[in-house]
């Protein structure tokens, strides 16, 4: 595939022609305003992107901690008597019968 020479925009003459057309089209007084608003839009976009990245990192860390706590000790995540459907309270020290 060949590219037409008119579309090669890397020559200084073509860039000057484009800049001249922009001045004629928008006017010399509006170009600084357009550049300023484009810069501010870029700044806001980058700030939003950084905020989204921070939220993603926090969500991944929360998911990792949740998975780690689920896998940490299986016995802590089960309830006594859960198989039969009855809830059995945990043993209390000093009460009950002696085995000796």
N, C-alpha and C positions, 0 to 999 in steps of 0.2 A: 504494500500500500504506500503510495507516494503522497507527500503533503505538498499542497500548492504553495509556492513561494510567498504569496500574499499573507498566508497564515503564520509565517515565521515572525513572531513578535519580539524577537530578541535583538533587533537592530535598533540603535538609538534614534534613527530617523522615524521609524514607525512609532516608537514610544512617545516622541515629541508630538507627532501628529495626533495621537490618542489624547495626550494631555491638552493640546490645543482645542480639540473637539470638546473635551470636558469643560474647559473654560467657556467656550462659546455656548454650550448647551445649558450649563447650570449658572453661569455668571461667576465673576471673580469674587464677589462678596459672599456667595453661598458655599463655595468650596471649603473654606476653613470650618464652617459649621457642619458640613457633611463629614469631613474628616474627624472632627471632634466627636460627633455622635457615633460614628463607626468605631472609634477607639473606646468610647464608653460602653457600647454594646459588647465589644470584645471583652472588656474588663468584667462586665456583669456575667457574661457567659462563662468565663474562666472561674469566677467566684462560685457560680452555681454548680459547675462541674466539680470543683474542689469539695463543696458541701455534699454533693451526691457521692463522691468517692469516700468521704468520711462516714457517711451513713452506711455505705456498703461494707466498709471495714468493721464498723460496730455490729452490724447484723451478722457478719460472718463470725466475729468473735463470740457473740451471744449464742449462736448456733453451735459453735465448737464447745463452749462451756456447758451448754445443755446436754450435748451428746456425751461429753466427758463425765458429767454427773450421773447420767443414766447408766453408764458403763462402769462407774467407779466401784460400786458394791451392790451386787444383785440382792443380797440379803436385806439391805436397807430399803429396797424398793418393794419388798413383799410384805404382806400383812398376815399375821398369824391367824389361822383359821379361814383363810381366804378360799381354800379348796372346798371346804364343806359349806361355805356361804355364811358361816357364823363369825362374828367378830369377837375375838378373844383378847381381853386386855393383857398388856405386858405384865410379867411377873414383878412383884414388889419385894424388895429385900426385907427379911425379918418376919415375913408372914408365910403361912402355909404349914405343912407337916414336916417333921424331921425325918430323914431317911435312915437314921442309925438306930 
